[in-house]
Amino acid sequence: MYLVIVGGGKVGAPLASSLINEGHEVFVLDHDPETVASLQRELGMIATVGEATSVRALQEAGASRAGAIIATTDSDEDNLAACQLARTNFDIPRTISIVHSPENAELFDIAGVDLVVSATDLVLSNLATGLPAHPLIRLMPIADRSQELVAIKLPAAGTVIGRTLSELTLPYGTKIILMVTSEGQSKTPDADTLVEEEDQIIALSPKNSTSELWELLTELR
Amino acid sequence: MNVIIVGAGNLGSALARKLSDLGHRITVIDKNPKAVSLLPRGRVDSGVMTVIHRDGSTGAAMIEAGIANADVFIAATGKDSLNGLAAQRAKTIFRVEEVMTAVKDEGARTLYDSLGITTINKASLASDQLVNLLAEEK
């Protein structure tokens, strides 16, 4: 597939390289001549200097025959504009973008960006898995972001330990999908499943009930 | 009317001054604290015109500027993409009735027109006016 990447920096450059290795045809647009020169040295003539938000630059990058545009610049506004301009001017079938400020993710969704990857959320969820605390880990938004997949690790002294799932009053709409014990054994949740210390619970949760779910599962005796 | 203007550069400041002359309540957002030099000082000092020093494309800045009660939102910074993002937030998240954005790239006009956002292009306005002047002289 022919793919246009805007932004050839920390994300764009390795992305271009791995897509080329997988056999895709890639073209990178970046406003910085040094970045472009370095891409050309490493990957060949697959990059050019141009503004991500210029219709002409997108055209010169071949947006009209591209199967997708992937926006990876450091600027949320440039990423959004690049995706929208590619869609309205070149009818590009698929738009994919990184978003840095979490509040912009919803706006990108409304604006019709097909796949929105929140850099901050990814970093936070990875950091959280390494912490000794019992944080709420947001794994991914579902559908229109009204629901999300979350992981919560249960504290040893929690009020829910030793009870069965049917004894818990979960927030409305919450579905527990999987439970993993501290030894790494997975339990398929049903009404009689016992909740044990340090279990990891993976749940699908309506976004506005997630904090209620976290409080229920991590409340201490 | 309550008007929020993002960007206190040449365009934003001129708009703020003229709309304020007409009696509208103006709030200007510009992240650069020095960017008030083009605004009418007396009105800023007396509080008739409010200035907020934040990134005007963020929801927090818009809320501080009173976007819930805004009738008009104008994105007038020098950066097309920032204007576009701010204008779309004002339109789709805060549901402001009239949203306008300054654009330099003609190619971006179709996009914002399709979203119901009014576009202003300084260069094209100026050249139209000059062409009209020339036509009148003939």
Interface residues (C-beta under 8 A of the other chain):
Chain A: T53 S54 V55 R56 S75 D76 E77 D78 L80 A81 Q84 L85 T88 N89 S101 E103 N104 E106 L107 I110 A111
Chain B: S57 T58 G59 K79 D80 S81 L82 G84 L85 Q88 R89 T92 I93 D105 E106 G107 A108 T110 L111 S114
